[in-house]
Amino acid sequence: MTPTTKSAYLTVRVAEKTRIKFHAKAWMFRISPSEVLRELIDAFIEDRITIQAPVTRKENQIGRAHV
């Protein structure tokens, strides 16, 4: 597979505890957190994963339109 030039950035804010858990789990698989995020994004675009609505709504989602 030919390497793709990466020139765009995505930024997301999460709780520090969430970031620590995510990084720890990524490294357990010997994969960098960035590689995990890239794979999740590609899988989502290619319909290899599905995001399900949470059973309970988060406070910050109330009143937002879902895309």
C-alpha positions as CSV (number, residue, x, y, z in Angstrom):
1,M,0.0,0.0,0.0
2,T,1.3,3.4,-1.0
3,P,1.7,5.8,2.0
4,T,-0.7,8.7,1.9
5,T,0.5,12.3,2.5
6,K,-1.1,13.5,5.7
7,S,-1.6,17.3,5.6
8,A,-4.8,17.9,7.5
9,Y,-5.5,17.9,11.3
10,L,-8.5,16.9,13.4
11,T,-8.7,18.0,16.9
12,V,-11.0,16.7,19.6
13,R,-11.3,17.6,23.3
14,V,-11.9,14.9,25.8
15,A,-11.5,14.5,29.5
16,E,-7.9,13.9,30.7
17,K,-8.9,10.6,32.1
18,T,-10.4,9.5,28.8
19,R,-7.2,10.5,26.9
20,I,-5.1,8.5,29.4
21,K,-7.3,5.4,29.0
22,F,-7.3,5.7,25.2
23,H,-3.6,6.1,24.9
24,A,-3.0,3.2,27.3
25,K,-5.3,0.9,25.4
26,A,-3.8,1.9,22.0
27,W,-0.3,1.1,23.3
28,M,-1.5,-2.3,24.7
29,F,-1.9,-3.2,21.0
30,R,1.4,-1.7,20.1
31,I,-0.3,0.9,17.9
32,S,0.0,4.7,18.4
33,P,-3.1,6.5,19.3
34,S,-2.9,8.5,16.0
35,E,-2.9,5.2,14.1
36,V,-6.0,4.0,16.0
37,L,-7.8,7.3,15.2
38,R,-6.8,7.1,11.5
39,E,-8.1,3.5,11.3
40,L,-11.4,4.4,13.0
41,I,-12.0,7.3,10.6
42,D,-11.2,5.2,7.6
43,A,-13.5,2.4,8.9
44,F,-16.3,4.8,9.5
45,I,-16.0,6.3,6.0
46,E,-15.9,2.8,4.5
47,D,-19.0,1.6,6.5
48,R,-16.9,-1.0,8.3
49,I,-18.1,0.4,11.7
50,T,-21.4,1.8,12.9
51,I,-21.9,4.3,15.6
52,Q,-25.0,3.6,17.7
53,A,-26.8,6.3,19.6
54,P,-26.2,6.2,23.4
55,V,-28.9,4.7,25.5
56,T,-28.9,7.8,27.7
57,R,-28.3,11.2,26.1
58,K,-25.3,13.2,27.2
59,E,-26.1,16.7,28.6
60,N,-24.1,18.5,25.8
61,Q,-26.2,16.7,23.1
62,I,-29.6,18.0,24.2
63,G,-31.0,20.3,21.6
64,R,-28.5,19.4,18.9
65,A,-29.6,18.1,15.6
66,H,-28.0,14.7,14.8
67,V,-26.2,14.4,11.5
